[in-house]
Structures are given as C-alpha cells and as structure tokens.
C-alpha cells in the first residue's frame, strides 16, 4: 500500500479524472495537491479574471473532496520545490498528474521527474485528461502532427475515445500535510463585471442544460451573435472543471447535427493542442511566417487603443470588444472578426491582440488563443491565409437586425435594423444625434489595400 500525490493543474474536477483514479488504485492515502506556480505569475499569465475563476474551481474541488472525507492541499511558489516538499511530508511513493502541451508544461514535467527520481519517487503522467486524444496519438505518415484541420478531424474521428471514469466515493488524505488558505475571488480587484462563476458543480449544471436544449440547434445557430447559441463551456474546459472526453461521449449519445457540430469544435481544440505540443514555439512565433513588417509607432498605438476600448467606429467590432471587457468572454464569431480587423485591416502584430485577449479571457488558453490568433492573422494553419473578414459584411450576416450591436454599444440603441452597422453613413442631424459613436478609424478599402501590398499581393 502506497501514498500518492495527485498534482492538479488544468484538471480541477473529480469526475473522469484518470490521475486521481490511478492514484487511488492500491493507495492507502492520497494527497490532492494544487500549487500556485510562481512561474505562471512571472510570465504574466495570471490575469485577474482567470485567477477569480481559478479560486472558484479550487473551492469547488475542495468541497467535493470534503464530501468524500478528503481535502485539497494548496501551496504556492516554485512548483517542483512545492511538490517535493509535500512528497516528503506525506512520505509519498508516487506522483500522478495530467499531461499538458505548452513549452512551460514540458519543462515542468522534465524538472519534476528528475527531482522526484532523486527522492526515489515515481512520476506518472496521464494522457487524455485535458484533451480527448493525446497530442501525438493522431499523426500523418510524413509528420509529427497535422498542419491542416480536415485530415486531422477525419483521423481523429476514427480513433476510439477512452471510457469515462466515475468520481471516486472516498479520497483518504493523510494527516500532517499542511495547506495554505484557499483563494477567494473576493480578494481580487479589476474583475470583469459579468464574469461567470467557476467550479465543477457550476460546470456540470451548465453542461446538463446545454445537453437538454442548446446543443440541438448548435449547427444552425452557433454563429448567431445575438442568439448566443454556443455552449459557453470553454472556461470550464480550460480549467478542467469538465472533461472533454465526457463531453464527446455525451454529445455523441445525444446525436444529431448539432451534437456532431459540437464534437467538431472539440476536435478543433484537440487540433490546436497537438500543433502546440509539436511546435511549442508557436505560442510566440509565427507557425508559418509571411515575413510581415507589422505597423508600429504612434498611429498604430492609437489604433490598438481604439480597438481595445471598442472605439474603432465599426460597431460590430466595438460590440465584441466591449463584451470581452464586460464578461471576460467573447463569442467565437466575434473573436474571428476582431482578430481579422486588428491583424489585417489595421495590420498590427497578432501577438498584440493575443496578449490583450489573455489579459481578459477567462478561457485564455495558450493553445487555442495563440493558434486561433495565428489562424486569423494568416501566419498559422489557415489554408486561406490572406482572407480578410469585412466587418460590415460579417455584421449583416451574423447580426442581421443589429440586436447584438445595440446590446453592447448602447449609444447606437436608437438606430433600427441594419443602419446600426454603418452609422457613419448617416448625414446631417441624424449623424449629429449619434456623435458619441466615432467615425471609422480606417477606411476598409484602404486597410485592405495596405494589407495586400504588405503581403505582396497587390
């Protein structure tokens, strides 16, 4: 009989948790451990919105463990030092954790394995915990990863998905292992006002509601900005309050076009994780360089500030950016069009936009955020890297009556129908009535011409 440590990272749940179930198998005691890694803070990724959501998740995890006669141990500082200290206090024989894909995660695993080996303690790293399939388990014949989604999705869909594991009934935790206090979102300033609640219980309630209703119409309505017909489960997937494996199984059991479209989005998530696992540099460097010489200087900085504040003069862009600031979340169609606007219409480096999103997004995930930004910028895996999304065309298609814009840009609430998407076309007294809305910061035709010339496509 052994004592095991389960190191929770981005897998803050009890349902379908392979490391926890493996640790409990044959162990007399288990130490559920979370370490607030100072390296994450040093890298600038500890954004207030995510810290608040993390606090909710940790409190929910601790509550779930206490219902099972256990408790969560919380430490902070250097992760390797903290884990080794707990191993010593508990006289643990092994540590279990989930695999992850970032360069930081790879390095963390290497350092932890070496440090534990010096102490005679084994490290077990489990795949298919934060993703449906392990990155690298689905590869083409000629490469270590798929660079195009469609063939990846075809192969991904052919692979069996492991079974879902039940939550344990009991988690015996040894005495004598101390914990720091659990964090609380109430201690954090600067949160988005509409930030959702975190935690596994909240996640499972939202999942149940989604499967009862929303998923059925997902294929037809997932791009509808005002209808908000997406699952909004991405924050819970990012923190591991929900298992992507369980989501695939339950969606497939539900069946139908909506469920199939939802599973396809989970495959996209796996796709980005397998790209980043194979090419960790893509978190900060072009996956496929276009040799861009992005705009810099005062004029570009003014444009970026207007974009961040939702004051570009293009209401659909401004609405999406204001939703981001208010909720710490943005509809995926909004993410695509705001990213295209920054990188292609304003011709500003995708890293500027990706950083801003990570500062606010509660689901700010390195793999999905960075690689989606690269897709929008044409430096990533998009097979049409020079496409430009026209914001007014996108607005007419995905917010045809303008309700989404009127929700988030209230100074335009008096404009009816599609006129809300192009207020600069009003004249005389009508335009004066909406002078709180700025004129566009760039002419779309001029922005398109600048981008094409920059990419050598004029």
Secondary structure, DSSP 8 states (H G I E B T S, - for coil): -EEEEEEESS---STT-HHHHHHHTTEEEEEEEEEEEHHHHHTT---HHHHHHHHHHHHHHHHHHHTTT--EEEEEE-HHHHHHHHHHHHT-SEEEEE---SHHHHHHHHHHHHHHHHTT-EEEEESSSSSSS-TTSS--TTSSS-SSHHHHHHHHHHS---------S-----TT--------GGG--S--TT----SHHHHHHHHHHHHHTGGGGHHHHTT-TTTT-S---HHHHHTTSS-HHHHHHHHHHH-SHHHHHHHHHHHHHHHHHHHHHH-GGGGTS-SS--------SHHHHHHHHHHHHT-SS-HHHHHHHHHHHHHS---HHHHHHHHHIIIIIS---HHHHHHHHHHH-TT--IIIIIHHHHHHHTSSS-SSTT----HHHHHHHHSTTSHHHHHH-GGGTT--GGGGG-GGG--HHHHHTTTTS---SS-HHHHHHHHHHHTT--
